[in-house]
Amino acid sequence: MSNYITPSQIALRQLAYFENKKVLVAGEAEDLFPVELAKHCLSVSVFTTNYGYYRQLESKSTINVHFGAELESDIDADMVLLYWPKAKMEAEYLLAMLMSKLGVNTEIVVVGENRSGVKSIEKMFESYGRITKFDSARRCSFYWGQCLEQPKAFHIEDWFKSYTVHYQQHELTIRSLPGVFSHGEFDLGSRLLLDTLPNLKGKVLDFGCGAGVLGCVMAKLNSNIQLEMCDISALAVRSSEETLKANSLSGRVFASDIYSDTAADYNFIVTNPPFHAGLDTSYNATETLLEKSASHLHSGGELFVVANSFLKYPPIIEQSLGNCETLNKTSKFAIYHANKA
């Protein structure tokens, strides 16, 4: 049980709710609880927007796993187990999609840490039916409810937020789904990074692309680059694809769990790396990204990173590439650069 995150631990206390159910797990799940759950109910499917979690579960024969920005497969389920995500808008998005897919009479269990704002489900679910808190432990809450009203049809296009970014003489339209980094704003760290970049050529990777701001500006300023953009989030991948399209730019966008699906011959890796996993701050993915950067750069290839000034990334970069310089620094951000000799 200690291997489970606290929302899973509270669900484990309430297994009676899942008996004889066909359960669809969604949201901020990140452990193997769905495999345990499959022993107690008729079937378990998982829908995740997190490619790392998909890779963790895809070999488990007792559950069906679906990855994407939208659940497009037909699912035989009569109950949703929703792990409350950190972005409230993402919870609304998932609810709208899943209730529309499964329809009236679908039961729902929502689990989440109290500090994550899980209490918002009480108001959020009103348009679908009723939901009640039945358990509370380890600073987590467990809700059960049922969809009693016919949900509206779900169209992913309705969930994109568009905003404009001005950079140098260019104006770009950014398209972003809920829960995606830089949803609705031009991040100051990204702007500082762009201010520091040289002219780019060859194969360029925007790692952790979010809504695609960095990649699109780089493509606009350097029309001959071969742009690749990756992110662990399907919502980010879909957002970046839409951002490219909105600006008539081309690039390859794909999901990757750090370097799981990337090439090994980039001329430039440019990143404003994420450092959040769930509600807690985590730098593990970024540290792995930096540690292994040498094996994904072409000879003479260059790495550019923007990071919070307090983070101790230079020693990791030096260990990987043998050098690291600070090209720009503000009270909040630093731009690090290294090249592969």
Secondary structure, DSSP 8 states (H G I E B T S, - for coil): -TTS-HHHHHHHTTGGGGTT-EEEEEES--SSHHHHHTTTSSEEEEEESBHHHHHHHTT-TTSEEEESSS--S----SEEEEE--SSHHHHHHHHHHHHHHH-TT-EEEEEEEGGGTGGGHHHHTTTTEEEEEEEEETTEEEEEEEE-S------GGGG-EEEEEEETTEEEEEEE-TT-TTTTS--HHHHHHHHH-----SEEEEES-TTSHHHHHHHHH-TT-EEEEEESBHHHHHHHHHHHHHTT---EEEE-STTTT--S-EEEEEE----EETTEE--HHHHHHHHTGGGGEEEEEEEEEEEETTS--HHHHHHHHS--EEEEE-SSEEEEEEE--
